[in-house]
Amino acid sequence: MIANVLVGLLALLHVYILVLEMFMWDTPRGRKAFGLTPEFSAATKVLAANQGLYNGFLAAGLFWGLSLGAAGGPVKVFFALCVLVAGVYGAATASRKILFVQAVPATVTLAAIWAGL
């Protein structure tokens, strides 16, 4: 039960990131969330939308795993691992903040899944 709640929260986090990157990147709220200048956000809006789409796929996979019930364990693990890898890569290449926003929640979620919580 706890693991499923964490999977759902992780999925919702990625829906939120999708919204920020696809629809709010070039707005004051989006710029504040990512620490961007108006010029940079305008110049990278299309790239950010692409990133947002990928975050949507992560969320969709996590929701899919939840929808499968007990049989969804491997799907939830796979997509949570994808989130973890994306978070570690993002922290190494873009911003250390991503480690705490993406990788840590994915790690906690994976631990709960593997612990059978």
Secondary structure, DSSP 8 states (H G I E B T S, - for coil): -HHHHHHHHHHHHHHHHHHHHHHSTTSHHHHHHHT--HHHHHHTHHHHHHHHHHHHHHHHHHHHHHHTGGGGHHHHHHHHHHHHHHHHHHHHHT-THHIIIIIHHHHHHHHHHHHT-
